[in-house]
Amino acid sequence: MNKQMFEYNIRYHATNCLYRISHNASKRFVAFFMTIMSAIVPCIAQIDAEMVTYMGRNALSVDDYLTAIHYFNQAIESKPFLAAPYYYRAYAKFTLEDYRGAETDCDKSINLNPFQMEVYQLRALCRIHNNDFTGAVDDYTRVLKNKPKDQNSRYNRSLCYLQLKDYKQANKDLDYMMRTWPNYYRPYMVRAQSLLEQKDTVSALVWIDKLLEKNPRDGNAWGFKGQYALSKKHYTEADSCLTHAISYTPNDYELYISRAQARHALGKFGLAIADYDQTIALQPTHFVARYNRGLLRTFVGDLNNAILDFDYIIQVEPSNTLAIYNRAELRTKVGNYKGAIADYTKLIRSYPNFYYGYLMRAQLRRKIGDVKGALNDETVVARHNLDVTFGHTNKASRKSVRLRSDHELDKYQQLVQEDPDTARNVFGTFFGKVQNEQVSDDLAPMFAPAFCHTSERGYHSVGFMAEMVRYKHAEVPNRKYRLTAEHETNSAANAEYDEKRVERVSNACSLIELHLYRSSIALAKYNYTTALSEASKAISCDSSSVVALLQRANVLYHMTNSDNTDKERKKELLKLALTDLKSASTILPDNAYVQYNIGCMLAMLQRYDEALEAFTAALKLDNHLTEAYYNRAILYKRKNMKQQAIEDFSKSGQLGYYKAYAQIKQIK
């Protein structure tokens, strides 16, 4: 089913409900207004739920979804019985592709006010993304009872029926739309899709032609015709139809892939390569385009660039036999004999009976003067030939190798086909949002004392510990000594400034305070020896100092990142850090940050079940500890517990940890 088939009409409803400062207000002014208000709101003792909801809607109007969620959180905490903040927060989450979190907020909004049809429409879209098409049908049915001529809801419901294979109900909605809105062309595509799924391709094409009569500029319809012609090997017609489709939907990279296949079949190798170039420009990581372009570049003699394509494939899939074989052949042709030998060696390891590989490697070894290696390979081939001559070959082994060969090595020049899209993975995304960032599966950092900036707007990983109230002599207005997980702010450049300031006020500092400052500064400068020594001195000053124990544990952890630290030493350092953290837990058993750090350390030691318990314990002590939700979700993800991971990432994102939204997107 095509990417654009479902209608995303919720933005219209959400943004039309937003307050506009003036009809001519620019987004820049709204953003400036929100920056000012973000500084004012935290100072207000009694949160005005209507005001912060209003500010959150303004944030939505400038696509600042994280800030919007922050305001809606405040409104909900102040007046949890209001339905609107849940709805608006659901819309923000939906835009960030947190569909489960958005659906949960829609549920809450509907429970508080079951009469707002826009909420049902939004929940229906969330359910579509969550593959709950039956639930989406229920929501659209509720909307259509109140608004029977809501075009988008009826259209989307027909698509949901189609996903459920309920063609009878889908046709009822399609017939209604065709009668009510005769110029509305989208139902024709759905009817064609329905007939195609029922194996009636001829009738499906009739409906596609009817669609093109009404809208000859419909790229999806032309693409449908082109794909059908390609499947029937009508390559000239496929080329023509796909060219029409591309002219109307130039950013659909799948069309270029299909047209490249048609042009390859027609012998238009240069044009096919150009189509793969365009696919890669739109989708740089497209595996199929890279592989097929490598093949076509080989055909036209562009050998060095073909090697680059296969380099990429092998980097993504190091055991891709076809790519390794192709690259071996290409390296041989361009004179990179050592590289070709390396590739043939990989193939022989995977296929010990790949005698062509031995023969080629022998020839290459002679070219580089490795006579002994060449003789060894030639001996293997000669023995095989003798076995064949005298009938001594292991038939079972030959059969096994031949079958693998049939599927892999003997078909190294066959174009890779891509599976067609389905409605389960074709829903469009909004561009320029935080969920599109590339993130790793690294844990969020531990909390430890450090100098950090406090002036930037936005989320800060800063915690509170009563003991640290005493450590304030080296603070300046925008740079304070805090319990924080934002250790990157404590950079080496800042450390020079911090060190000078600490020395100026050293006479006013207590001894433990001075050791803690110096340890943090040394750590920021990667001087682990001094950092560890100063942290240990702080503990000697006061063995009951939880801050000092956290600092030493943090130093020990960072020492594991040293290039000179081997695996066993790293494990030993992590265990020492865990010992300090457990000592801190004995002194302060009800502190969420200590429990969170224990979870981090257990996770680094790959004791995941214990780490999950520690993060859960931290959340029982502080259910707003964002990093604990995030790290617990990371561990759930590693254990392939997707549902639990999504729920925790959603909560973490809701509390301001923006990387969580990119993690949710990765899980899908």
Summary of the structure (lengths in Angstrom):
residues: 668
radius of gyration: 31.6
end to end distance: 18.0
largest distance: 94.6
contacts: 2200
relative contact order: 0.06
helix: 70%
strand: 2%
